[in-house]
């Protein structure tokens, strides 16, 4: 059987290259080309045209695999890459990212020596189509200042809710509040449309205070029935410099007869590396009124363990990217385990974001993770939908 696949073998060792070429031909690949380094490969592609797959070594005397990836990505003459190298696994993991950044599809990594069975599985994957490719969606254009101010004034920026769960019992631990724009003509718009404008023109506090009023109003009947639901609001580091921030929050809580212990404030770590004294005071005062402080997207930036010890946080939210690559990246399992151990040692709870499958939940439970958030449990929903979901769901709710 002839496979409609054109393959380029890029390998500087003549014997290894010959074995790879013969293996691919025996598998039925329509055309198989070969080159001893990246420069020769690029010249060959200019002659024979585009190939579906390039089977690439990394270390070569001439142009190495890394430079080839960059040039091949710009040329548009290579569809997908299969890495075949004897370099250590951790180096090859980093190379996979370079392949993606070069605009090429990574089919897989077969290592060395080359085994026909592993190679055959990747050829089947290619023929099955790019089901695991991520389709890049266009980045929405930010709205104008006047449009966002008008949306705030008219109540179009509404809170949506995504629950947090106890992974073991299914108990709802709380909800995170996310902002969505309910546009009268364009439907529901993502934060990418309006959050940059809110930041640029100093409107984040107005959004926070409005959201708090909306959320506490929505949940008041639940509290009156004896149910407590911790609510997490996102807070930007620049907001901490406002000397009136905490007193305003305290006033809103008093208006709704709600203790500060019902709230969590999530801050991304990137804005906390150089927190000034006024920001530190705000963090301490939030803790003094009983609220929890959570470092959001932990591990997504350049984490400062020193700041983690200095600032009064009591929760870590680990970025969902670690869960998404849990099966493919052994180091991600180590990072999750280490973060859980770090949280326990520091007396901080750890919430894992981005849980989408039951297999991921089971793997996290095996690592002794207890709290999580993600599409496996619930997607962000409107206030009325949240109340209906809580009433209809069999998921237990925490009682006060």
N, C-alpha and C positions, 0 to 999 in steps of 0.2 A: 504494500500500500504506500502510495506517495503522499506525504504530508505537504500541504501548501505553505511551507515555511522556508524562508531564506535566512540562513544563519551565517554569521561571521565569527570565526574562532580567532581570538586575539591572545597569543601565547608565545613567549620567546624561546621556550625549550622545544626543540624540533620533535623529539620523540613524543612528548606529552601532547603537542599540537597534533601530530599525526594520529594518535589514539583518539583524540576528541573528534577529529574530522571523520575518521572511520566509524566511530560510534554513532554519530549523527546521520551518516549516510545509511548505515544499517537500520536505523530507526525510520528511514524513509523520507528524510527532509529533502525537499525539492531541489535546493541548491545550497551548497556549503562552501564558503570562502575561508581563506586563512591569511593571517598576517602575523609578523613577529614583534611588532610594536605599534604604538598608537599612530605614529606618522605614516607608516606603511598602510595601516588600516584605513586612515582617512583618504589617502591617495587612491586606494582600491575602491572605496565607496564612490568616489567621484567618477570612476570608470564603470562599475557594475550597477550603480544605483542603490537605492535604499534597501536595507535588510530588515527583517522582522525582529531578529534577536541577535545580540552580540554576546557571545560567551567569553568573558574577559578575565585574564589574569590581572594582577595589580602591579607587581614589581617586575619591571622590564628594563633592559639596558638603555633602550631608546626612550621615546615618549611613554611615560607610565600610564597605568589605567586611569588615574585621577584626572590627568590632563585630557586624556581621550574622552572621558565622560563629559567634561565641560565643552569641548569642541564638537563632539557628536551631538550634544543637546542643542547647540546653536545651529548645526547643519541641517537638522531635521531628517537625517538619513538613517537613523537607528530608532526602532520602535521600543524595544525592551532590552534590559540587561540581565544576564545571569552572571553572578560573580563566582569565579573558580580560583581560589587562592589558598596557599598554605599559611598565610598570616594568621595570627591568633584571633580567636572569636571576638574579642572586644574591639580589635582594630577593624575587623570586617563589619561589625555593627555600625561603627562610625562611618564607614564607607557607604553603607546603605543610605545614610542621610545625604551624603554627597551626591549619590546617584539621583535621588529625588530632587535635590536643590538644582541639579543640572537640567531639570525638565524631562528626565527620562523615567520610564516605568521600570521598576525593579520586579522582575519575575521571581527571583529567589537567589539563594546562595548555596551552591553544591559543595563548596570546599574542595580539598584535594586529599587523596586521589579522587579522580572523577568516577562516579558510579553510574552506570547506565540507568538503573532504576530511578534514582533521584532526578536525573536529567529528564527521563521520560515523563515523570509527574509534572515537571515544569512545562514541558512541551504541551501536555494535555491542558494545563492551566492556560497557556497562551491560546490554544484553539477554542477553549470554552468562552473566551472573551474577557474583557477587563471589568469583571463584576466587582472587584474589590477596589477599583479606582475611585478616587474621590472627585466628583464633578465640581469644579470651581464655580461658585455662583458669583455673579457680578456684585461688587461692593456698592451698597446703596449710597446715593448722594445725600450728604447732610442737609437738613432743612435750614432755612434761614432763621436768623434771630427772631424776627417778628412772628414767624410761623410757630416757633417753639414757645415764645411768650404767650401767644394767643392760645395754644394748646393747653398750657398750664392754667391760664385764666379760665378757660371754658371746661376744665376737668377732663380733657381728652387723654391725659397721661394717667393711666390707671395701673394699680398694683395687680400683678399676677403672682401666683403662689406655687412653689414647688416643695413638696413635703420632704422631710428627712426621716429616715427609718432606723429602727433597731434591726440589724440584719438577722439576728437570731430569732427574735420573737415576732417581728412584723409590726411592733408598736410604733406609732407615729411620734417622733421625738420633737418635731417642730416643723416650721415652714420657713422657707426663704422667700422674701418679697422681691420680685423683679418688676421693673417698669416696662410697660408696653404702651404704645400710642394707638388708641382707638380712633383712627382717622375717619371722618365721615364719608370720604370718597375713596380712599386708598386702602381701607381695611386696617388690619393690625400691622403696625410697623415696629421693627426691631429697635433696640437701643442704639444701634449704629447710626440711625438717622438723626437722633436727637441728643444723645449723651455728650458727644463732642461739643455741641452748642451750649449745653448746660454748663459744662466745665469752663468753656472759654468766657462765658459772660456771667459767671458767678451765680448760677441759678440752682446749684445742687442742693443748697440748704432749703430753698423753697420747695423743691421736689420732695426732699426727705420729710419735712414737716407736714406737707399735704398728704403724703403716703401714710405717715403715722396716724393722722386723724382718720383717714379712710379705713385703715386696717383695724384700728382699735374700735371703731364704730361697728365694723362688720362682725368682729369676734366678741363683742360685749355680751350678746345673749348666751354664747357658749360659756363664758366665764361665770355668768349669773347662774348657770345650771351646774356649776362646780367643775367644769372641765378647763384645764389649762393647756395652752398651746404656745410654746415658745416661738416667738416671731423674730426672724433675722432680717435686718436691714443692711444694705450695702452702704458703706461710708467711705468717701475718698479721703486720702491723707490730708489734702489741702483744707478740708472742712474742719479739721481739728484745730486749726489756727484761729477759728472764730471764737472769741472769748464768751460769746452768748450761746454757743451751741448747747452746752449741757443744761443750762438754766431753761432754755426753750424746750428741750426734750422733757425736762422734769415738769414743766408747766403743762405740756400735752398729756403726760401720764396722769397728773393730778386731775385734769379735766375729765379724763375717762376712768378715774378711780382704779388705775392699774399700777401694780408695783413694777419697779425697774427690773426685777428678776424675770419678768416675762419677755424681756428683750435680749437679743444678741446683735452686736454690731460687727459686720464682717469688713475687714480692710485688706486690700491686696498688699503683699509684702514689699513690692517695688517702691511704694511711696513712703515706707517706714524706715528706710536705711539711715536717713539723716533727720529724724524727728526732732524739731526744736523743743525748747522747754515748754512753750505754750501748748504744743501738741501733746506732750507727755502729761501735762496737767489735765487736759481733757480726757485722756485715756484713763487716768487714775480716778477722776471724778465719775466717769461712767461706771467703773468698777465699784466705787464707793456707794453708788445708788443701787447696786445689786445686779447690774447688767453683765452679760457675758461678752467677751471680746474674742473674735476669731480671726486668725490670719488666713485669708482666702487665697486660693490658687497656690498654696505652698509648694515650692519646688519649681514653679514655672519661671521664676526670675533667679537672681543671684542671692540665694538665701544667706542671711547673716545670722549665724547662731548666737553671736554676741548680742545682737539686738533682741533676739528671741528671749534671751535670759534677762535683758534689761527692761523690756516693756511688759506691762501687766496683762498679757493675754492668757486665756485659759482654754483655748480651742485652736486646733490646727485643722484646716481643710486642705487635704492633699489634692493637687491638680489631677483632673480626670485623665490626662495623657498617660499617667502611669498605669491606669487600669486598662486603657485601650490596647496597650502593647504588652500586657501581662503574659500572654501565651508565648509571644515571640522573643521577648527580652528578659532573660533571667535576672538581669540587673534591676529591672523594675520591681520584681518580687523582693529583692534585697532592699531597695529603697523604701518600699511600703513597710516591710518588716522593721526596718531601722526607724522609720518615722513613728510607727506604733510604739516601739520601745522608748524612743525619745519622749513621746507624749506621756507615757506612763511614768518615766523618770522625773519629768518636770511637773507632774500633776495636771496635765492638760488632756482633754479628750481629743480624739482624732476622728474626723469625718472624711470618708473617701468619696470623692465626686466621680461622676461619669459612669456609674454602674448600669450596664445595659443588658446583661445576660445572666441567667441563673448560674451558669458555669463560673462567671466572675464572682458572683455572690458566694458560692461555695469555696472558691479559692481564697477569698478574703476572710471568710470564717475560719478557714484552716490556719490563716496567719493571725488569728485571734482579733480580727477587726470586728467592731460591734456596731458602728454607725455609718450610714451611707446615704447617698442621694443619686438619683439618676432615672433614666427612662424606664428601667426595669420595674420601678415602683409607680412612678407617676410623672407626667409631663407638667410643665407650668400651666396653670389654669386660672380662670377669672375667679373673683370672690364668690359669686353665686354658685359657680361650678364647684368650688372648694367645699362650700357648705353641703351641697347635695352629695358630693363624693364622700365626705366624712360620715354623712348619715347613712348612705347606702353601702359603703364599703364594710367588709368584714374585718378590716384592719382595726385592731384595738386602739383606743385613744387614751392617752395618759390622763388620769384623774388627779385632782388636787386633794 
